[in-house]
């Protein structure tokens, strides 16, 4: 490997070979790999398409009711 001014060596996270940093790329999952042999684009399966223009708001909203507590003594016969 010849000297390249301003470039440095790195170890590929995929194959473990020593490469110049200018010959490597960062993957979508933050691995620094060889651009020509180890790099793969992100598979479309990991980023499903989103429906456009979908409304996220609730169409009918009602205020939350207050809790009602029974203050009388209830026995098993009352049920």
C-alpha contacts under 8 A as a table, 3 or more apart, distances in Angstrom:
res1	aa1	res2	aa2	distance
4	X	7	X	5.54
4	X	8	X	7.74
7	X	20	X	6.58
7	X	21	X	6.45
7	X	22	X	6.78
8	X	20	X	5.65
8	X	21	X	5.81
9	X	18	X	6.41
9	X	19	X	5.50
9	X	20	X	4.51
9	X	21	X	5.75
10	X	18	X	5.72
10	X	19	X	5.52
10	X	20	X	6.00
10	X	21	X	5.72
11	X	16	X	5.56
11	X	17	X	5.60
11	X	18	X	4.62
11	X	19	X	6.19
12	X	15	X	5.73
12	X	16	X	4.77
12	X	17	X	5.54
12	X	18	X	6.48
12	X	19	X	6.94
12	X	24	X	7.66
12	X	32	X	5.97
12	X	33	X	4.66
12	X	34	X	6.05
13	X	16	X	5.77
13	X	31	X	5.94
13	X	32	X	5.66
13	X	33	X	5.53
14	X	31	X	7.62
14	X	32	X	7.84
14	X	33	X	5.87
14	X	34	X	7.89
14	X	38	X	6.47
15	X	33	X	7.79
15	X	38	X	7.26
19	X	23	X	6.68
19	X	24	X	7.35
19	X	34	X	7.34
20	X	23	X	5.36
20	X	24	X	6.96
21	X	24	X	5.31
22	X	25	X	7.91
23	X	34	X	6.23
23	X	35	X	5.83
23	X	36	X	7.66
24	X	32	X	6.46
24	X	33	X	5.32
24	X	34	X	4.35
24	X	35	X	4.65
24	X	36	X	7.88
25	X	32	X	5.61
25	X	33	X	5.52
25	X	34	X	6.27
25	X	35	X	5.30
25	X	39	X	6.99
26	X	30	X	5.81
26	X	31	X	5.53
26	X	32	X	4.52
26	X	33	X	6.34
27	X	30	X	5.21
27	X	31	X	5.26
27	X	32	X	6.44
27	X	33	X	7.19
27	X	39	X	6.79
27	X	40	X	7.45
27	X	41	X	7.46
27	X	42	X	7.88
28	X	31	X	7.51
28	X	41	X	7.73
28	X	42	X	6.37
33	X	38	X	5.83
33	X	39	X	5.93
34	X	37	X	5.69
34	X	38	X	5.10
34	X	39	X	5.96
35	X	38	X	6.29
35	X	39	X	5.17
36	X	39	X	6.64
42	X	46	X	7.33
43	X	46	X	5.95
43	X	47	X	7.72
44	X	47	X	5.40
44	X	48	X	6.78
45	X	48	X	6.00
51	X	54	X	6.20
58	X	61	X	6.32
74	X	78	X	6.24
74	X	79	X	7.96
75	X	78	X	5.44
75	X	79	X	7.17
76	X	79	X	5.48
